[in-house]
Amino acid sequence: MEITIRQGHIDDADFIYKLNKYSLGYDYPLEKTKKKLEKILSNNNYRVLVAVYKDEVVGYIEAHDYESLYQDSLKDIMALVVAKDFKIWE
């Protein structure tokens, strides 16, 4: 089984919408998902990584910069989603 992790891009919006709806239970409209993804991808303080298996996005992670006065810069994980019907073992 080969899973590839790559930077997310706007063409992933449909997959992300489906992951949010069917794995998380959030029925946030596809058009709004696209607009939010576009906004997040254009912001250097955010990162979206997707997990791809057989040309399909099966998960994603969304993180943004986290700053504090007592440690170095970090990333704060905002979302971590894996398709609920995805099986890691074949």
N, C-alpha and C positions, 0 to 999 in steps of 0.2 A: 504494500500500500504506500503510495507516494502522495504526501500532502505538501503543497507548496504554500509558503507564507510570502505575501507580497503587499506592497503599498496598495491601499484601496484607490479606486478611481470612480468617476461619475457613472461609468457603465455598470458598476456594481449596485446601483441604487435599487434595482428590481429584486436582486437577491437579498439585500439588506432589508428591504420592505417585507419580504416573505419570512425572513428569519425573525424579524420583530413581531410579525403577526402570528406565525404558527409556533414559534419556540418560546416567545416571551408573552404572547397574548396581547400585544399592543397593536391595535388596528389604526396606526397613524397613516394617513393617506399617502399613496405613492408619490404624488406631485410634491407634497410637503417634504417627504423623505428626500427626494431629489434636491430640492432647494436647500434643505439643511445640510445635506452631504456636500453640495457645492460650496456652501459657506464654510463648512468645517475644513474641507480640503484646501481652501484658499488661505487658511489661517495657519501660519507657521508654528503656532503654539499648540496645535492639535495634531494627532496622528491617528490614522485609521489603517489597520492591517487586516487583511482578509486571508482566510485559510481556503485553499482551492483543492478540490479532489475531483478528478475526471472532468475538468473544465467547468465545475460548478462551485460557487462559493458556499461552503458548508459552515462557516463561522466568521466572526469578526471581533476585533477588539478596538475600542475607541479610548484614547487617552489624551490628556492635555497637561501642559506644564503646571507644576505645583511648586510654588516658591514659599520659603519660610525664612525667618531670620536666624534659625539655629541649625541649618543643615544645607548641603548643596542642593541644587535644583533636582527635582524628581518629576516623574510623570504620574498623574493621578488617573486610575482606570475608571472610566465613566460607564463603559458597557463591555461585557464579555459574553458572547453568544455562540452557541454551537447548535446546529440543527438537531432538534430533539429526536429525529428518526435516524440520525447518522450513527453508524456503528463502526467503531475503530478496529474491531477484529473481524477478519473475513473468514 
